[in-house]
Amino acid sequence: MVSTPDFGRTLDRLKPVVGAVTKAHIALYRRTGGRLGHSIPGMPTMLLLDHVGARSGRLRTTPLLYFVDPEHPDDLVVVASYGGHPRHPAWFHNLRAHPDTTVQVRDEVRPVHARVATDAERARLWPAATATYSPYTGYQQRADEVGRTIPFVILTRRS
């Protein structure tokens, strides 16, 4: 297995390619009301997360895998895995600074409040996360190498 710091550097070098694919995904998702981009063959469902830059104040959008909290079906959960990268993804830091935001799920845009799951909630949600996307197990193993616990973010609908 590639060491986590090496993986992180590799992932960082791929940012321009990933960025271009991400922009296309977002545009397709928005233009089609999620008919294209919400479900991708072989992948779990995806939402579009809007978030404000913690330092820049700029509005950003990130497509993310999500699942529904089995005990609270109106709550959505996203996993700040970043593939097991040594650092948390930028969107995670942005949500901590600006937790009130919106997500688009298919053609529905909903206001949400984001909060980091407690340790107990994360333990309860872990089986649902890995059932949704089994690579999370390997991502956490990679993150463990640098002492990072991958956070879960619960997105609760706001009125």
N, C-alpha and C positions, 0 to 999 in steps of 0.2 A: 504494500500500500504506500502511496506517496505521502510523505510527511505533511502535516497540516500547514506549516509555514510555506513550503514549496507549492502546495495546492493553492494557498491564498495568493501567492505571486502570480501563478498561472491564471487564476480567475481574474485578477486585476488586469493582466495583459489582454484578456478577452473582452474587456468592457466596451470597446468601440463596436465590435461585432454584435455583442449582446444588446447594446443600446439601439442599434439599427433595427434588429429583429423586434425588440420591445416596442419601439415607436410604431412599427407596422402593425403589430398585434393590437395595440391600443386603438389605432385608427380604425382597423377592421371591426373591432369589438364595438366601438362607439357608433360607427356608421350603420352597423347591422343590428343594433340593439341587442348585441350578445349572441345573435344567431350564429355568427362566426366568432370564435375566440372564447366563448364560455366553456365549450367542450371541445377538446382536441383528442383525436383517437389515441388511446393508450395512456391518457393523462386524466387526473381528477379534474373536477370543475374549477373554473377560475373566475375571479372577480377583478374589478378595477378599483384600486384603492387610491383616493385622492389624499394628498398630504402636503403640508406647508413646510418648506425647508426651515429647520431649526435656526440656522444662522442667516440664510439668504432671504427668507420670507417668501420665496417663490413657490407657486403652486406646482406640484408634480403629481404624476400618476404612475402607479406601478401595478402591473398584472400579477396576481398572486393566487396560488392554490388556496382553497379554503374548504372547510367542512362545517357542518352544523353541530353545535353543542348538543349531544344526545339528551342531556338533562334539561336544557333550556333552548328549545327549538327555534326561538326567535333570535338567538345569538349566533353569530358567525365567528369562526376561529381561524386565524392565520398564524403561521409558524415562521418565526424569524431565523430560519436555518442558514441562509446564505450558503447552502451546500456544505456546511461545516467549516466555513471560513473562520479564521481566528477572530475576526471582528463581527459585530452585529451589522446587519444591513442598514443603509442610510435611512430607509423608510421607518425603521424601528425607532431610531433617534428622533426623527421628525414627529412621529406620533407621541412620543413621550413629551415633547415640547408643546405640541398642539394636538391634544387628544380628540377634540371635536371636529369631525370631518364627514365626508360622504364616501360611499362605495356604490359601484354599479354592479348589480347581479342581473345578468341578462339585460332586460330593458328597464329594470327598476333602479332608480337612483335613490338611495336611502341615506338619511342623516344618521350617523352613528357616533358613539363615544367609545374610544379605544382605551383599554386598560390591560396591563400585564397580568396574566394569570398568576395566582398565588402558587406556591409549591404544591399544595394539596390539589388545586384545580389542574395544574399541569400533570400531576400523577394520574388524576382521573381521566384527563383528556388524551394522554399518551396512546392508549390502545386505539382510540378513534383516529388519531393522527396517522399512526402507522398502518391502520387498515385503509385509510384514504390514500396514503403514499408511502409504501414500504421503505424507500431510500432514506427516510428520516432517521431510521435506526443507524445507518452508516454515517449519516451527517453528524449525529450526536456523538458517535464514537470518534470521529475526526475532531470534533470540537472539544471532546474530553481531553485530547492530547495537549491542549493549551489551557485547560481549566475553564472552558466556556460552556455554560449550560444554555442550550437554545431556548429562548423565551417563546411563550405562546401569547398571542394578543387576542383578547376577546373583544368583539365589536358588538356593542349593544345598541339596538335601535333607539334613537332619540325621537321625541314627539315634535 
